[in-house]
């Protein structure tokens, strides 16, 4: 699954819905096209990571774009790209 | 109050609430309701207690909470199953945490061995995956989330001078975006980017309020950020960034652990649902919301625990609505003043009547309106003091666990009516009697597991604790499904102890009531739990001191129910004002069944001084109030006075003789003990409309005195 270019207020609900549809499946989210990561979508991603962890299923964010990585760093979640690696 | 103390007090209050929700959450996990929200709530509770403990330097508490939190985190992330054994352990861990809080308050000590053993047990739960089990040495280290917790990014604020200044001098900014902020198109990212342009920043994300995806509202704001900036950054530059969002993104700005610069208490962070707020204000429950403690409520932001506990950024759970904390003294002062107002109003009314003003005059009508208003004010003020009994009930699961552990019995506690409200003074004094009755129910009421199995019952005994309102009083019921009162044994013991005559003929109810006699104990061996000589008589006395009653109903083999009935408030009383000789007395209306003027043929002499009254086929003892209180030596002729037929706890019905009835009214209770001293037969005093002091009758004491006088003459002479 590819993450959209803009992860802002408008994208948050859709992102959650898309992720919920894939619940129970192993996920590798491609962040290569992301140009903007906002606070709400960050919440969705972390909540999804936690959910997948509770469900015991792999969850990864791969190939983060520089914008994604920069946004995550500013938001204090630099490790989001590797957050899915539940040990 | 020292500001630091005030903050600490607020933290302790938060702790009490957090511990309660911790226990509540664990109990629902125990009941098999393991959803991620519950686990999150439990985690947050421990996390928040720990946060505040760190800020105040309660290192032992931080250490223990840290281990607890780590285990809960494992549960939260699905590495640890909340199976019954694990949850039981966690319940006990919650007890230890409560001990730590109590110790921090200075109200007790922590059993260190128990705490360490518990920490080891907790650590062992996560050890298989987390490497070597943590030893008890770990909890002693401050350990602010170096491991396992960094994703929560929680760092308690340091403040006051208890702790040395934080190592990194500089600005610490906590920003709490709201749903409204995002809805208006702003984003936390933009502020963080602007901040990063001011200088090197260190940003920490706090996601401890974030639910899992399933429970997530994608447009709600759950996360908060803490940003550290160099000390040389101009304050105004930081504030400017947030200038245009205002309340949509409240911030707290502190300089290297110094004072809170901005008092953000006035800026509610949560998106306020005005409709919900208004609705809650309109409902009667809102006005009954408990308002307690902490007059000088410090800026909420100054306590990390307050921040966490107040659930700023999450959709508020039920009950965390529009409430304020008010120092109890202020409320009490107001109640006193309203009491004075009621008395003053009554006096005014009486003066006006005495002056000969007509009932229809404008003055009299104005006074009637004043009376209604005063009544309403009084009711409203009393409602402020009303609190749900939950605060007492929530301590009971622990007690039951410990009692079950001590007796080796399996006990399930069922609680009902925790939301039932009653005056705070009553609540405070309910704890001991309920504690004692629950212990008794477990120790004496329930059978051992083997006995239960042998008699075909479930292995697990059930103890029920319920609260309800019934006819203007609060009723507390403690019942068990045990063996019921062993009446032959109770009787045998009473005879052996000389409490009753060997040949006394007693009804089942009378036998049951023998356990309330002082010094009575049925346990053949003195157990650790109850039966230390302080028994049900103490319970009964403390209930009576509250103006309450206690009754038992017991079915052999099926169990017993103890029912407490208490007044809802100790501040006012509906009473019947009567004259006895020169005195004016008030009899509590709740004790009076009816009033009547006896006919000569209904009064029968009994012995040289005694008399009974025939009331609809039964005979009740006649008691002259004046004689009972020592105002006169000879009783008046009952047919010349009036009789108050009362129901007393001690001797059933009795007929109290007074000279005449003046009327019924609500009176403000003034403690006689506090202002003078305890007087037998008198419960309290009040001030009447004409300014005179009137005594409030202690009906039970009067009846009991009569019975004990007669018992001295002839053991168990039954009047009816």
Interface residues (C-beta under 8 A of the other chain):
Chain A: X8 X9 X12 X13 X15 X16 X19 X20 X23 X36 X37 X38 X39 X40 X42 X43 X44 X46 X47 X48 X50 X51 X53 X54 X55 X56 X71 X74 X75 X76 X77 X83 X86 X87
Chain B: X36 X76 X77 X78 X129 X151 X153 X177 X182 X183 X185 X187 X188 X189 X192 X193 X196 X203 X204 X205 X207 X210 X211 X212 X213 X214 X216 X218 X219 X221 X222 X223 X225
